[in-house]
Amino acid sequence: MRVRLRFDQQLEELRGDVLKMSRMVEHQLQVAMGALERLDTEQARIVFALDNEVNLARFEIEEKCFGLIVTQQPAARDLRSIVTVMNMIIDLERMGDQAKGIAKVVPHMVLSPDIPRPAELHQMGVQVGRMLNQTMTAYAHDNIDLALAVAKQDDEVDALYAHVFSQIMTHMANARTPDKIEASYEALRAARELERFGDLATNLAERVIYMVTGRFQEINTDRNNAAI
């Protein structure tokens, strides 16, 4: 009985580690968006340091997962929880990479600070940050309904991305110098990183549903793929 109690405590500690990592990624995104909106190269460099911390957290959690599998020989539901963690930390690390990708565009855009940055770009940042937060709340409380709600928000992010894409492409068509074209492209690249961040948040929500129900449910369907 004591062995089981200790194992349950270790699983909860593991969940706590994942939640902490998600907060690190959320902070990394906020710093990256601040750097983009203010074209602050110093703040952009901070994002890279934060990314190293996220990567380290991923490997530390992964080691704990392997340790539990080897020493505890978990039953099916417990193993599902551990496997979910191992998948979630990979997606969280990738989300950190998306935030780093946003920071990477800042030095290029500084060269043409007058390039328009559509308001929807900021809205995308807010929305995907909210998606990550809500997904991890769903994970903390085994809340399937909240996890499912993330899919609707991803549709909103896709719509915002379409608006950003349209506006930036129009500006690129009217740009008269190569540097302004490049800066506009970098703004579009930032939007793409945010769109991908939202996709990964939805992946996390799918992991939560799998952990709770034992069934994998794809909630981030791509309408474009359906038409192929």
Steps between C-alpha positions, in 0.01 A plus 500: 500500500783736584663418166179597318467821697857599417444422133187716494701782655767462233237517225361821650850644527545415132181684415625797699825497302310510171283788621812689604654441157183629333522820704858541381386469139213742556745753644736443209217577259412821686860619488523417129181691423625797702824496300305487174259779588775733624766375256725447801805293406618477862170346602520269200833368632334422833265265314798288396616467860148404606492239224808333646318474835197344331720245323669408827162456670390265223800271549469501879134398479582237240756346735240482778257326263756236405583452866137436592451255214811301594455496877122489541383289204178704480161354417309606189343826628816607679708423192256706293557796730877468466488459123274807482760699690776385266300615199389827657851612589608447140219726380579755771863505390386557142278786616809651659666468160209690343548779755869503415405520132303817574803649675717416198304733272551806722857592384382488137196717565704757690659591167159614371307610810229672297375169358136455610434229755131409476299523823400138448861402565468618859160332527654172387758523776235559763281220367765229479626591847146457630472167321814372670379620839157341463641175368728467798213582734312215336803278562524604865136411565435220246244728337401357161247773419763771539742303284237469226432876514857567388416374149252784443763753601743350251249578226506863617879504482488364146257776403728765650794353312307524174441872564867556580608309191272705276614834640871418489484359148329820385772708662773286345344550158520875548846507659763674290824383658640155578553582868134589547394182322728298729366673812143428390592138445641481852172634641321225312745249640413613853132446424576151375685420821195610699268294283717196562508577873120478498512166319733364765272623779225298337732199488544537874122503544480174306756351738285601796195331352702185433637494854155527656300279265754263348375598154687716254271765355629729226342838563731709282371398158639689203224594259755549223610137531137390478477650155803318361 
